[in-house]
Amino acid sequence: MAGLLSGLSRFGLGSLENMDLYETPGEDDKKAAEAKPALPAFHEQDFLFNKSHTCPICDKEFKVKTVKVGRVRLIGSDMDLRPKYEHMDTLKYDVILCPRCGYAALSRYFKFLTLPQAKFIKEKISVNFRPRDEDKREIYTYDEALERYKLALANAIVKMAKPSEKAYICLKTAWLLRGKGEHLDKEEEGYADKKKKIDEEEKEFLKSALDGFLTARQSESFPMCGMDESTVDYVIAVTAMKFEQYDVAAKLIGGVITSPNANARMKDRARTLRDQIMKQIKMKNASGNGGQG
C-alpha cells in the first residue's frame, strides 16, 4: 500500500514520503511546541522622533526628541494622576529647550510669550546661557530630563508666568522624580541613600505644586493647564492629603463628588480618595489620643 505521501519524490522530497502522520513528538519537538513566541524587543528610541521647533526668543530652528502620538500605550496612573506608559516614561520628553538661547518651557506653553516675557528671558536667561550642540542623543536619561524641567521652571519664574504654569511644572517634575526613583537599581550600592534623596526632592516639588495650584485656584479661570476644575481640585486634594492638610483635601474632594460637571470616572476616584482621607484622619486621631493616654 502506497504511503500517504508517496509521489513527493517528484519534488525532490522523497525522504519525506515515509513520515508518520500522527508521529509522537520527541522531547525536542515538545519543547519547541511549548515554547512561547518571543516578544519583539522594544527600545525607548523606537517611540521617539526629532521634531523641529522655531524658538520665539532667538528665532533659531532646532529639533527635540518627541514622543510619537499613538505609539505608546497608557497602562495606568498614580493616585495623583501621574500617567504610566508601557515601555517608557513619556514625562522625560515634555520640555522643549532651545539649545542656543536657553529658553525652555513645557510643550503646551512653548509658543506663547508676551513681549515683556521675551525681554525678561533675553536679559536674565539668554545672556548667561551656554549654547549647546544640537542634541544627538537617542534618549534622555532621568537626570537630563530633570535638568530640562528645572530650566523650564527657571524660565517660568523669570518671565513671571501664572502660578498655574509654575505649579504644573513642579507637579510634573515631582512625577519625573518618582519615575527616577522607581528605575533605581535596588542592588546598587548606596540605593537607600539615593532613593531617600529623590523622595525628598519629589516632596519638595509636590509642596511647591500644591502652593501654586491653591494660589492659581483663587486667581485664575478654568481650564487650567489643560485640566477642568474638577481635575485640578482632585489633584490639589491628593497632594494636600500627602501633607496632612486634611481640611483642604476633604473640602475640595467633597466638591468634586457633588459637582454636576465631573465625569463618572473622576467621581469614582474622588470617592476612593475621600475614604482614604477619612482613614488617615482616624489614624492620626487615634495616634494622638494614644499619645495623650
TORTI-182958 format. One record per atom (N, C-alpha, C): y, z, x; residue in three letters. Coordinates in steps of 0.02 Angstrom, whole numbers, plus 32768, in hexadecimal, padded with zeros to 4 digits. Each point is the difference from the previous one (the first is absolute). Last residue first. Example, Ala and Ser with C-alpha at 12.3 -4.5 7.8 and 13.67 -1.06 7.14 Angstrom:
7F9081628282SER
803B8003802ASER
803780257FD9SER
7EE27FFC800FALA
803B80007FD3ALA
803C8000802DALA
END
This chain:
8B9C8EE67F76GLY
7FD080367FF3GLY
7FE8801D8040GLY
80917F4A8002GLN
8023803B7FE9GLN
7FD0803A7FF6GLN
7FAC7F2B803BGLY
8024801D8039GLY
802480407FEDGLY
7F927F827F5BGLY
7FCF8021802BGLY
80228022803BGLY
807F7F7D7F6DASN
7FEC803E7FE0ASN
7FD08027802CASN
803F7F298048GLY
8039802E8003GLY
7FEF80437FE2GLY
7F627F547FF2SER
800680148046SER
803980348007SER
7FE27F997F30ALA
7FC8802E800EALA
8004801C8047ALA
809C7F5C7FC1ASN
800E803F7FDDASN
7FC98034800DASN
7FE27F278055LYS
803880218023LYS
800F80437FE1LYS
7F607F787F98MET
7FE680188040MET
803680268026MET
803E7F967F38LYS
7FD4803A7FF2LYS
7FE5801E8041LYS
807E7F3A800FILE
802C80377FECILE
7FD6803F7FF4ILE
7F8E7F38802DGLN
801F801A803CGLN
802E803B7FF0GLN
7F9B7F8D7F4CLYS
7FCD80228028LYS
801F8020803ELYS
80877F797F78MET
7FF2803F7FDFMET
7FCC80298027MET
80317F28804EILE
803B802B8008ILE
7FF280457FE2ILE
7F617F5A7FDEGLN
7FFD80188045GLN
803B802E800FGLN
7FF57F947F2FASP
7FC980318005ASP
7FFD801E8046ASP
80997F517FDAARG
8015803E7FDDARG
7FCB80368006ARG
7FCD7F298053LEU
802E8024802CLEU
801680417FE0LEU
7F7D7F717F7FTHR
7FD8801A8038THR
802B802A802FTHR
806D7F8D7F55ARG
7FD980387FE5ARG
7FD480208036ARG
80797F3E8039ALA
802E80387FF5ALA
7FDA803D7FE5ALA
7F8F7F328018ARG
800E801D8042ARG
802A80407FF8ARG
7FDC7F857F40ASP
7FC180208015ASP
800980218044ASP
80B17F817FAELYS
7FFA803F7FDBLYS
7FC080248012LYS
80267F2B805AMET
802D8030801EMET
7FFC80437FDDMET
7F837F4F7FA7ARG
7FE580138042ARG
802D80358021ARG
80467F9F7F32ALA
7FC7802D7FF7ALA
7FE580188043ALA
81037FBB7FF9ASN
7FC27FE17FE9ASN
7FC780338001ASN
810F802D7FD5ALA
7FCB80058032ALA
7FC07FE17FE5ALA
80C9801B7F7CASN
80017FC5802CASN
7FC980018035ASN
803780B17F5EPRO
7FE77FC67FDBPRO
7FFA7FC1802BPRO
7FEC810C804FSER
802B7FC58000SER
7FE17FC67FD8SER
7FA480E28037THR
801D7FF57FBETHR
802B7FC17FFBTHR
7F94804180CEILE
7FCC80037FCDILE
801B7FF17FBBILE
8096801280B8VAL
7FD77FC38005VAL
7FCC7FFE7FC8VAL
808680C18017GLY
80257FC87FE6GLY
7FDA7FBF8002GLY
7FA480C18061GLY
800080077FB7GLY
80267FC77FDFGLY
8002801180E7ILE
7FC07FE67FEAILE
7FF980077FB4ILE
80C18058806BLEU
7FFE7FB78004LEU
7FBF7FE47FE4LEU
801A80ED800BLYS
80327FE27FD3LYS
7FFB7FB47FFFLYS
7F78807A8098ALA
7FEA80097FBAALA
80307FDF7FCFALA
8038800380E9ALA
7FC57FD67FF3ALA
7FEC80047FB6ALA
80AE808D804DVAL
80157FB98001VAL
7FC67FD37FECVAL
7FD080E18019ASP
802C7FF87FC6ASP
80177FB87FFBASP
7F7D804680BATYR
7FD97FF67FC3TYR
802C7FF67FC2TYR
80017FF18109GLN
803980007FD2GLN
7FE57FF27FBAGLN
7F83800680D8GLU
7FFF803A7FD3GLU
803F80077FD7GLU
7FB77F498093PHE
802E80318020PHE
800B803D7FD3PHE
7F747F4E7FBBLYS
7FE9800C8044LYS
802B80348023LYS
803D7FB37F28MET
7FC7802D7FFDMET
7FE780118046MET
80A87F5E7FE9ALA
801B80437FF4ALA
7FC780337FFEALA
7FC77F1E800CTHR
801B80178040THR
801C80477FF9THR
7FAF7F957F3EVAL
7FC980098030VAL
8019801E8041VAL
80A27FC57F60ALA
7FD9803A7FEBALA
7FC6800E802FALA
80867F3E8021ILE
8026803D800FILE
7FD6803E7FF0ILE
7FA67F337FC1VAL
7FFF80078049VAL
8025803F8016VAL
80097FC87F1BTYR
7FBC80148013TYR
7FFC800C804BTYR
80C77FAB7FA9ASP
7FF880477FEEASP
7FBB80198013ASP
802B7F1B801DVAL
80298027802FVAL
7FF6804B7FF2VAL
7F9B7F6C7F6ATHR
7FDF7FFE8041THR
802580298034THR
805E7FE77F29SER
7FC380287FFDSER
7FDD80038043SER
80C07F747FE5GLU
801180478000GLU
7FC2802C8001GLU
7FE27F0F806BASP
802280177FC5ASP
8008804C8001ASP
7FF47F5780DDMET
7FDA802D7FD4MET
802A80137FC3MET
80477F7B80C4GLY
7FCC7FDB7FDDGLY
7FD7802A7FD0GLY
80BA80598076CYS
7FCE7FEB8032CYS
7FC67FDA7FE0CYS
807F80567F48MET
8013801B8041MET
7FC97FEF8032MET
80667FAC7EF5PRO
7FCA8012802FPRO
801B80128044PRO
808D80687F7DPHE
7FBD7FE48008PHE
80007FB77FECPHE
80D280A2806ASER
7FDE7FE97FC4SER
7FBC7FE38011SER
809980CD8080GLU
7FF07FB97FFDGLU
7FDD7FEE7FBEGLU
804580E38046SER
803A7FD4800DSER
7FF37FB67FF8SER
7F6380C07FE8GLN
803D80187FE0GLN
803A7FCE8005GLN
7F2B7FDA8068ARG
7FF380067FB8ARG
803F80167FDAARG
7FFC7FF780EFALA
80067FBE7FE1ALA
7FF880037FB5ALA
7FDD80C6807FTHR
80477FEC8000THR
800A7FBE7FDCTHR
7F258048801DLEU
8022802E7FD2LEU
804A7FF07FFCLEU
7F807F8A809DPHE
7FF27FE97FBCPHE
8020802E7FCCPHE
8012803B80E6GLY
80247FC27FF1GLY
7FF57FE87FB9GLY
7F8A80BE8052ASP
8048800F7FFAASP
80277FC17FECASP
7F1A7FE5802BLEU
800B80287FC4LEU
804A800E7FF6LEU
7FBF7F9580C6ALA
7FF87FD37FC7ALA
800E80257FBFALA
7FFA807C80C5SER
803D7FD77FFESER
7FFE7FCF7FC5SER
7F4180808028LYS
8036802C7FE9LYS
80427FDA7FFCLYS
7F467F90805ALEU
7FF7800B7FB8LEU
8038802C7FE4LEU
7FF67FDC80E9PHE
80177FC47FDCPHE
7FF980087FB5PHE
7FAD80AE8087GLU
80487FFA8009GLU
801D7FC47FDBGLU
7F16801E8007LYS
801F80327FD4LYS
804C7FFC8004LYS
7F827F7D8095GLU
7FFA7FE67FBCGLU
8024802F7FCFGLU
7FED804780DCGLU
80327FCB7FFAGLU
7FFF7FE17FBAGLU
7F5E80A18033GLU
804280207FFFGLU
80377FCC7FF8GLU
7F237FB5801CASP
800880207FBFASP
804480217FF9ASP
7FC57FA480D1ILE
800B7FCB7FCFILE
800B801E7FBBILE
7FC6809480ACLYS
80437FE4800CLYS
80117FCA7FCDLYS
7F27805C7FFELYS
803180327FE9LYS
80477FE58008LYS
7F4F7F7F8054LYS
80007FFF7FB6LYS
803480317FE6LYS
7FDC7FFB80E8LYS
801F7FC27FEALYS
80067FFE7FB4LYS
7F8C80B48061ASP
80478005800EASP
80267FC17FE9ASP
7F1480047FECALA
801E80327FD4ALA
804C8005800AALA
7F7C7F6F808FTYR
80077FE87FBBTYR
802680327FD4TYR
7FBA7FFD80F6GLY
804380107FE7GLY
800B7FEA7FB8GLY
7F437F808079GLU
801B803F8019GLU
8047800B7FE6GLU
7F4F7F6D7F72GLU
802C7FFB803BGLU
801B80448014GLU
7F767FCA7F3EGLU
7FDB8012803CGLU
802C7FFF803FGLU
804C7FBD7F26LYS
7FF380487FFELYS
7FDA8018803ELYS
80AF7F317FD9ASP
7FBA800A8013ASP
7FF3804B8005ASP
80BE7F877F5FLEU
7FF480208040LEU
7FB58007800BLEU
806F7FAA7F37HIS
7FE07FD2802EHIS
7FF6801E8047HIS
806F80727F49GLU
7FBC7FF07FE8GLU
7FDB7FD48032GLU
80E380378028GLY
7FD5803B8006GLY
7FB97FF37FECGLY
80A17F587FDFLYS
7FF480098047LYS
7FD2803B800CLYS
804A7FDA7F26GLY
7FCF7FCE8015GLY
7FEF80078049GLY
80AA80867FAEARG
7FC080157FE3ARG
7FC87FD08013ARG
80DB7FC7803ALEU
7FE78036802BLEU
7FBD801A7FE6LEU
80707F647F7CLEU
7FE87FE0803DLEU
7FE380348030LEU
8069804B7F3CTRP
7FC07FE07FF0TRP
7FE17FE0803FTRP
80D780598013ALA
7FCF80367FF8ALA
7FBB7FE47FF1ALA
80B07F6A8006THR
7FF280178044THR
7FCC80397FFETHR
80547FB17F36LYS
7FD07FD0801CLYS
7FEF80118049LYS
80A180867F91LEU
7FC080057FDDLEU
7FCC7FD28020LEU
80DE7FF4804ECYS
7FE0803E8015CYS
7FBB80087FDFCYS
80857F4C7FBEILE
7FEA7FF68046ILE
7FDC803E8018ILE
8062800F7F2FTYR
7FC67FD47FFDTYR
7FE57FF28046TYR
80C8807B7FE8ALA
7FC780287FEAALA
7FC07FD67FFFALA
80CC7F968031LYS
7FED802B8037LYS
7FC3802A7FEDLYS
805A7F797F58GLU
7FE47FD68036GLU
7FE9802B803BGLU
806C806C7F4BSER
7FBE7FE87FEDSER
7FE07FD58037SER
80E380538013PRO
7FCC8032800CPRO
7FB97FE77FF1PRO
80B57F498045LYS
7FF7802E7FC9LYS
7FCA80348011LYS
807E7F9580D0ALA
7FD87FE87FC8ALA
7FFD80357FC9ALA
80807FDE80E1MET
800E802C7FC6MET
7FDE7FE67FC1MET
7FF17FAF80EALYS
80227FD77FCDLYS
801080277FC1LYS
7F8F806E80B5VAL
803D7FE2801BVAL
80267FD87FCAVAL
7F2C805A7FCAILE
803180368009ILE
80437FE38016ILE
7F4B7F6D7FF1ALA
801480177FBDALA
803580368004ALA
7F9D7FB280C8ASN
802D7FCE7FE3ASN
801980167FBCASN
7F5E80878066ALA
803F80048025ALA
80347FCF7FE5ALA
7F277FF57FA9LEU
8022803B7FE8LEU
804380098023LEU
7F757F538048ALA
80187FF17FBDALA
8027803B7FE3ALA
7F94801C80CDLEU
803A7FD48008LEU
801E7FEF7FBCLEU
7F3A80788000LYS
8037802B8017LYS
803F7FD8800ELYS
7F3C7F8D7FC5TYR
801880277FC7TYR
803A802C8014TYR
7F947F8680A9ARG
80247FD37FD3ARG
801D80257FC4ARG
7F7480748097GLU
80407FEF8021GLU
802A7FD47FD2GLU
7F26802E7FBBLEU
802C803A7FF8LEU
80447FF58020LEU
7F577F5E801EALA
801A7FFF7FBBALA
8030803A7FF4ALA
7F907FF880CDGLU
80317FCA7FFDGLU
801F7FFC7FBAGLU
7F5180998020ASP
803B80168025ASP
80377FCB7FFEASP
7F2D7FCF7F9FTYR
802680317FD8TYR
803F80168024TYR
7FB07F0F8040THR
7FDF80418001THR
8029802F7FD2THR
7FF57EF17FE2TYR
802880398015TYR
7FD4803E8001TYR
7FB57EF4802EILE
800880347FCEILE
80308035801BILE
7FE37F39807BGLU
7FDA7FEC7FC5GLU
800880317FC6GLU
80BE7FCA80C4ARG
7FC480287FF2ARG
7FDE7FE97FC0ARG
80D37FB28069LYS
7FC47FD8800ALYS
7FC080267FEFLYS
81207FFB7FD5ASP
7FC380287FF8ASP
7FC27FD48005ASP
80EF7FD7807FGLU
7FE07FEF7FC1GLU
7FBC80227FFDGLU
80A9807C809BASP
7FE37FBE7FFDASP
7FE17FF47FBCASP
80CD80AA8013ARG
7FB97FFB8011ARG
7FEB7FB77FFFARG
80F6809D8023PRO
7FDA7FC97FE1PRO
7FB87FFE8019PRO
80A080D87FEEARG
7FE47FD68034ARG
7FD47FC97FE1ARG
80DF80927F9DPHE
7FB97FED7FF9PHE
7FEA7FD3803APHE
80E1805A7FCAASN
7FD78029802DASN
7FB67FEB8002ASN
80A97F987F74VAL
801F80028043VAL
7FD680278032VAL
7FBD7FEF7F16SER
7FF87FC28027SER
801D80058047SER
801580BB7F61ILE
7FBB7FEF8011ILE
7FFE7FC68032ILE
80D080577FAALYS
7FD9803C8013LYS
7FB87FF28013LYS
80A77F567FBDGLU
8025802F802BGLU
7FD48039801AGLU
7FAB7F597F66LYS
80157FDF803ELYS
801E80318031LYS
7FCB804F7F29ILE
7FC47FF38027ILE
80117FDE8043ILE
80AE80277F64PHE
7FE7803F801BPHE
7FC47FF5802DPHE
80557F477F8ALYS
802E80148035LYS
7FE880418021LYS
7F8E7FB07F43ALA
7FF27FD5803AALA
802C8014803BALA
802B806A7F34GLN
7FC08017801BGLN
7FED7FD8803FGLN
80C27FC07F84PRO
800A803F8026PRO
7FBE8019801FPRO
7FF07F3E7F77LEU
80247FF4803ELEU
800E80408027LEU
7F2A80027F65THR
80477FF47FF4THR
80227FF28043THR
7EF57FD27FBCLEU
803180268027LEU
80477FF07FE9LEU
7EEC7FBD7FDAPHE
803880187FD7PHE
802C80308028PHE
7F2B7F948043LYS
80337FCD7FF5LYS
8040801A7FE2LYS
7F3C8090802CPHE
80167FDF803DPHE
803B7FD17FF5PHE
7F7280967F68TYR
8048800A800ATYR
801D7FD48037TYR
7F1480097FBDARG
80257FF77FC1ARG
804B80068009ARG
7F67802380B9SER
80037FB97FEBSER
80297FF77FC0SER
803C80C880A4LEU
7FC57FF07FD8LEU
80097FBA7FE4LEU
8085802480DBALA
8000801A7FBCALA
7FBC7FF37FE1ALA
80AC7FE080F3ALA
7FBE800A7FE3ALA
8007801E7FBAALA
808D7F9080EBTYR
8004800F7FB8TYR
7FB980037FE4TYR
803C7FCA80E8GLY
7FE880427FEEGLY
800780127FB6GLY
802F7F2F808FCYS
8037802F7FF5CYS
7FEB80457FE9CYS
7F5F7F4F8042ARG
803D7FF38027ARG
803580367FF8ARG
7F277FF07F8CPRO
7FF680128046PRO
803F7FF5802BPRO
7FD880447EF5CYS
801B7FC98028CYS
7FFB8013804ACYS
7F6680587F2ALEU
802B80128038LEU
80177FC28026LEU
7F8280667F0DILE
80167FC38023ILE
803380158034ILE
7F2D80857F76VAL
80438002801DVAL
800E7FBE8024VAL
7F2D80387F95ASP
80347FFC7FCDASP
80478006801BASP
7F0D800E805DTYR
80237FBF8004TYR
80397FF97FCDTYR
7F5F80BB801DLYS
80177FF28044LYS
802E7FC38003LYS
7F8A804A7F39LEU
803F8022800CLEU
801D7FF18045LEU
7F257FBB7FACTHR
80387FD07FF8THR
80448020800DTHR
7F01802E8056ASP
803780277FE4ASP
803D7FD37FFCASP
7EEC7FB77FFBMET
803D800A8026MET
8031802D7FDBMET
7F187FC57FB4HIS
80037FE08042HIS
8040800E8028HIS
8007802C7EF8GLU
7FC47FF48027GLU
80117FDC8041GLU
80B180A67F84TYR
7FE47FBD7FFCTYR
7FC27FFA802CTYR
80B080BE7F7DLYS
7FCB7FF78032LYS
7FE07FBC7FF5LYS
80FA808F7FBEPRO
7FCB7FCF7FF3PRO
7FCE7FFD803APRO
809F80CC7F98ARG
7FF77FDA803EARG
7FC67FCF7FF6ARG
805180A77F5BLEU
80027FB87FF8LEU
7FFF7FD88041LEU
7FDF80F37FD8ASP
80477FEF8000ASP
800C7FB48002ASP
7F22805A8000MET
8021801E7FC7MET
804A7FEC7FFCMET
7F6C7F52807FASP
800480498003ASP
8024801A7FC3ASP
7F727F167FFBSER
8041801D8014SER
7FFA804B8003SER
7F607F027FFEGLY
801180427FE4GLY
804480168017GLY
7F9A7F2A8033ILE
7FC380257FEFILE
800F80467FE6ILE
806A7EF38027LEU
801280467FF6LEU
7FC280267FEALEU
80067F1B8097ARG
7FEE801D7FBFARG
8013804A7FFFARG
805A7F0F8085VAL
7FE380438009VAL
7FF780207FBBVAL
80597F258012ARG
7FC87FFF802EARG
7FDF8044800AARG
80CB7FBC7F7AGLY
7FC07FF57FDFGLY
7FC38001802DGLY
80E47FD48075VAL
7FFC80167FBBVAL
7FBB7FEF7FE3VAL
803880338105LYS
7FF47FC87FD2LYS
7FF6801A7FB9LYS
8093807D80C3VAL
7FBE80007FDFVAL
7FFC7FC67FCFVAL
8094800880E9THR
8004800C7FB8THR
7FBB7FFB7FE2THR
809C800880F9LYS
7FBE80037FE2LYS
800780147FB7LYS
80CB7F7E8076VAL
7FE080427FFFVAL
7FBC7FFA7FE0VAL
80D97F61807CLYS
7FC380067FD8LYS
7FE580478004LYS
81047F7C8014PHE
7FC9801F8024PHE
7FC480067FD0PHE
81167FA38026GLU
7FC17FF77FDBGLU
7FC8801C802BGLU
811280437FF7LYS
7FC77FE88027LYS
7FC37FF97FD2LYS
80E580557FCAASP
7FEC7FBC7FEDASP
7FC67FE48029ASP
806D80E57FF7CYS
800E7FD4803ACYS
7FED7FB77FF3CYS
7FF480A77F4CILE
8031801D802FILE
80127FCE8036ILE
7F577FDC7F55PRO
80437FFE7FE1PRO
8036801D802DPRO
7F107F7F8042CYS
802280418000CYS
80457FFA7FE1CYS
7F1F7F707FCDTHR
80407FF88021THR
802680417FF9THR
7EE97FB98002HIS
8039801F7FDFHIS
803F7FEF8027HIS
7EE17FB97FE5SER
80427FF8801DSER
803680217FD6SER
7EED80368028LYS
80327FE87FCFLYS
80447FFF8021LYS
7EEA80078042ASN
80448008801AASN
80317FE17FCFASN
7F0C80757FC0PHE
801D7FC18018PHE
8047800E8018PHE
7F00808A7FB6LEU
80477FFC8012LEU
80157FB88010LEU
7F2080607FD5PHE
8026800A7FC3PHE
804B7FF9800BPHE
7F597FF680AEASP
7FEB7FCD7FD0ASP
802A80027FC0ASP
801180A180B5GLN
80297FC48009GLN
7FED7FC87FCFGLN
7F8180CD800AGLU
804280097FE2GLU
802A7FC18004GLU
7EF97FE87FF5HIS
802E801A8032HIS
804680027FE0HIS
7EE67FEE7FB6PHE
80467FF77FF0PHE
802B80218036PHE
7EF67F957FDBALA
802B802F8023ALA
80497FF07FF0ALA
7F227FD37F5FPRO
802E7FE1802FPRO
802D80358020PRO
7F08803F7FB1LEU
80427FF67FE3LEU
802F7FE08033LEU
7EEE7FE57FEFALA
8036801F8025ALA
80437FF17FDFALA
7F1380127F7CPRO
802A7FCF8023PRO
803A80238021PRO
7F1C80857FE0LYS
80397FEB7FD8LYS
80297FCD8027LYS
7EF080358012ALA
804180068022ALA
80387FE67FD3ALA
7F157FF27FCCGLU
8021803D7FEAGLU
80468007801EGLU
7F6F7F4A803AALA
80107FFC7FB8ALA
8028803C7FE8ALA
7FB37FF980E0ALA
80337FCC7FF6ALA
80157FFC7FB7ALA
7F508091803CLYS
804080198019LYS
80387FCE7FF4LYS
7F267FBF7FCALYS
801880347FD2LYS
8044801A8015LYS
7F907F66808CASP
801B7FDF7FC5ASP
801C80337FCEASP
7F92804F80C0ASP
80417FE28012ASP
80207FDF7FC4ASP
7F2780597FE6GLU
803180358009GLU
80457FE48010GLU
7F657F5A7F7AGLY
7FF4802D8037GLY
803880328006GLY
7FB07F827F17PRO
802E7FFF8039PRO
7FEC80338034PRO
7F607F757F59THR
801B80438005THR
802E8003803DTHR
7FCE7F1F7F70GLU
7FEF8024803CGLU
802280458000GLU
7FDE7F3C7F5BTYR
801480457FF3TYR
7FED802D803BTYR
7FDB7F158013LEU
803580017FCDLEU
801B80477FF6LEU
7F977FA280EAASP
7FEB80227FC2ASP
803B80047FD0ASP
7FE17F3A80BDMET
801E80427FF4MET
7FE8801D7FBEMET
7FCE7F248076ASN
7FCE80337FEFASN
801D80467FF5ASN
80827F38803EGLU
7FD77FEE7FC6GLU
7FD080367FEAGLU
80A77FEC80BELEU
800E802D7FC7LEU
7FD17FF47FC5LEU
80037F8180CFSER
7FED80448011SER
800C80317FC7SER
80427F177FF8GLY
7FB9800B7FF5GLY
7FEB8047800EGLY
80DC7F797FF6LEU
7FF780477FF3LEU
7FB780117FF2LEU
80747F25801EGLY
7FFD80238040GLY
7FF4804A7FF9GLY
80047F5F7F4FPHE
804580148012PHE
800180238044PHE
7F387FB77F9EARG
80297FC37FFFARG
8047800F8016ARG
7F5D80AB7FDDSER
7FFD7FE28043SER
80297FC18004SER
7FD880837F3ALEU
803D800F8024LEU
80017FE08045LEU
7F487FFB7F5FGLY
802E7FC87FFFGLY
8040800D8025GLY
7F7480C67F8BSER
7FE77FC68024SER
80317FC67FF9SER
800680E87FA7LEU
80347FE3802ALEU
7FE87FC48027LEU
7F7480817F6DLEU
803D7FF57FD9LEU
80367FDB8028LEU
7EFF7FD68044GLY
802D80397FFAGLY
803F7FED7FD9GLY
7F0B7F917FDBALA
803C7FF98029ALA
802D803D7FF5ALA
7EF17FF87FF1MET
803C80007FD5MET
803E8000802DMET
END
